Amino acid sequence: MSDLASRFQTAAEDSKKLSKRPDNDTMLKLYACFKQGSAGDVEGKRPGFADLVGRAKYDAWAKLKGTAKEDAMQQYIDLVESLKNA
């Protein structure tokens, strides 16, 4: 496993241990960076109007379309680190 991948995994574990829950925008950014870093570009249909949470997650992830997995991983790591130090 590469160093970046192991730091990404550690950040994912650390994100579950934050002292306080981030605001919704930050949570969406965390979700989007994690998904882009682990799965790549968003696929599938955008959730329907009634699924507000699913739609927000999809839209956040779709904004990162075209971002390299490695870049998304680093963004995720940096964001988790900034939240740990806040």
Backbone hydrogen bonds in HBPLUS format (Angstrom, degrees):
<---DONOR---> <-ACCEPTOR-->    atom                        ^
c    i                          cat <-CA-CA->   ^        H-A-AA   ^      H-
h    n   atom  resd res      DA  || num        DHA   H-A  angle D-A-AA Bond
n    s   type  num  typ     dist DA aas  dist angle  dist       angle   num
A0006-SER N   A0002-SER O   3.00 MM   4  6.30 156.1  2.06 150.4 157.0     1
A0007-ARG N   A0003-ASP O   2.91 MM   4  6.15 155.7  1.97 150.0 156.9     2
A0008-PHE N   A0004-LEU O   2.84 MM   4  6.01 147.5  1.94 146.4 156.2     3
A0009-GLN N   A0005-ALA O   2.96 MM   4  6.19 156.8  2.02 144.9 150.5     4
A0010-THR N   A0006-SER O   2.98 MM   4  6.18 157.0  2.03 144.0 150.3     5
A0011-ALA N   A0007-ARG O   2.89 MM   4  6.07 154.2  1.96 142.0 149.2     6
A0012-ALA N   A0008-PHE O   2.95 MM   4  6.22 149.3  2.04 145.4 153.9     7
A0013-GLU N   A0009-GLN O   3.08 MM   4  6.41 152.5  2.16 145.8 152.6     8
A0014-ASP N   A0010-THR O   2.83 MM   4  6.09 158.4  1.88 150.2 157.0     9
A0015-SER N   A0011-ALA O   2.84 MM   4  5.97 142.0  1.98 144.6 154.1    10
A0016-LYS N   A0013-GLU O   3.22 MM   3  5.63 147.2  2.33 106.5 115.1    11
A0017-LYS N   A0014-ASP O   2.94 MM   3  5.19 156.5  1.99 109.1 116.9    12
A0027-MET N   A0023-ASP O   2.91 MM   4  6.21 154.6  1.98 153.2 161.6    13
A0028-LEU N   A0024-ASN O   2.91 MM   4  6.16 154.0  1.97 149.9 156.2    14
A0029-LYS N   A0025-ASP O   3.02 MM   4  6.29 152.0  2.10 142.4 150.2    15
A0030-LEU N   A0026-THR O   2.86 MM   4  6.12 158.9  1.90 151.1 156.7    16
A0031-TYR N   A0027-MET O   2.90 MM   4  6.12 162.7  1.93 148.1 152.9    17
A0032-ALA N   A0028-LEU O   2.84 MM   4  6.02 168.9  1.85 151.8 154.8    18
A0033-CYS N   A0029-LYS O   2.93 MM   4  6.06 169.1  1.95 152.0 155.2    19
A0034-PHE N   A0030-LEU O   2.92 MM   4  6.02 158.9  1.96 148.9 155.5    20
A0035-LYS N   A0031-TYR O   2.87 MM   4  6.07 170.9  1.88 159.1 161.3    21
A0036-GLN N   A0032-ALA O   2.89 MM   4  6.00 165.3  1.91 151.5 156.1    22
A0037-GLY N   A0033-CYS O   2.86 MM   4  5.85 155.7  1.92 142.1 149.5    23
A0038-SER N   A0034-PHE O   2.86 MM   4  5.99 141.2  2.01 145.9 156.5    24
A0039-ALA N   A0035-LYS O   2.68 MM   4  5.44 160.1  1.72 148.7 154.9    25
A0040-GLY N   A0036-GLN O   3.02 MM   4  4.38 137.0  2.21 107.6 117.6    26
A0051-ASP N   A0048-GLY O   3.08 MM   3  5.60 147.9  2.19 113.5 122.3    27
A0055-ARG N   A0051-ASP O   2.92 MM   4  5.96 153.7  1.99 148.1 156.1    28
A0056-ALA N   A0052-LEU O   2.96 MM   4  6.12 155.8  2.02 143.8 149.9    29
A0057-LYS N   A0053-VAL O   2.95 MM   4  6.23 161.8  1.99 155.7 160.5    30
A0058-TYR N   A0054-GLY O   2.92 MM   4  6.06 162.8  1.95 146.1 151.3    31
A0059-ASP N   A0055-ARG O   2.89 MM   4  6.07 165.4  1.91 150.2 154.3    32
A0060-ALA N   A0056-ALA O   2.97 MM   4  6.12 158.6  2.01 146.2 152.1    33
A0061-TRP N   A0057-LYS O   2.98 MM   4  6.17 162.0  2.01 152.7 157.4    34
A0062-ALA N   A0058-TYR O   2.79 MM   4  5.98 157.0  1.84 151.7 159.1    35
A0063-LYS N   A0059-ASP O   3.12 MM   4  6.31 137.9  2.30 141.8 150.7    36
A0064-LEU N   A0061-TRP O   3.02 MM   3  5.55 150.9  2.11 112.8 121.1    37
A0065-LYS N   A0062-ALA O   3.07 MM   3  5.20 164.1  2.10 110.4 113.2    38
A0067-THR N   A0064-LEU O   2.87 MM   3  5.49 159.0  1.91 146.0 147.9    39
A0071-ASP N   A0068-ALA O   3.05 MM   3  5.20 116.5  2.47 100.0 115.1    40
A0072-ALA N   A0068-ALA O   2.99 MM   4  6.32 161.1  2.02 158.6 164.0    41
A0073-MET N   A0069-LYS O   2.83 MM   4  6.07 155.3  1.89 150.4 157.9    42
A0074-GLN N   A0070-GLU O   3.00 MM   4  6.24 159.3  2.05 146.4 151.3    43
A0075-GLN N   A0071-ASP O   2.92 MM   4  6.18 157.4  1.97 148.4 154.8    44
A0076-TYR N   A0072-ALA O   2.93 MM   4  6.12 156.0  1.99 147.6 153.9    45
A0077-ILE N   A0073-MET O   2.92 MM   4  6.21 164.1  1.94 153.3 157.3    46
A0078-ASP N   A0074-GLN O   2.89 MM   4  6.08 167.4  1.91 153.8 157.0    47
A0079-LEU N   A0075-GLN O   2.92 MM   4  6.05 155.6  1.98 145.2 152.1    48
A0080-VAL N   A0076-TYR O   2.94 MM   4  6.16 166.2  1.96 157.5 160.5    49
A0081-GLU N   A0077-ILE O   2.96 MM   4  6.16 162.2  1.99 150.7 156.2    50
A0082-SER N   A0078-ASP O   2.95 MM   4  6.17 156.0  2.01 145.8 152.2    51
A0083-LEU N   A0079-LEU O   3.02 MM   4  6.27 148.0  2.12 145.3 154.1    52
A0084-LYS N   A0080-VAL O   2.89 MM   4  6.18 147.9  2.00 150.1 159.3    53
A0085-ASN N   A0081-GLU O   3.12 MM   4  6.33 144.7  2.25 144.8 153.5    54
A0086-ALA N   A0083-LEU O   3.35 MM   3  5.08 157.8  2.40  94.6 101.1    55
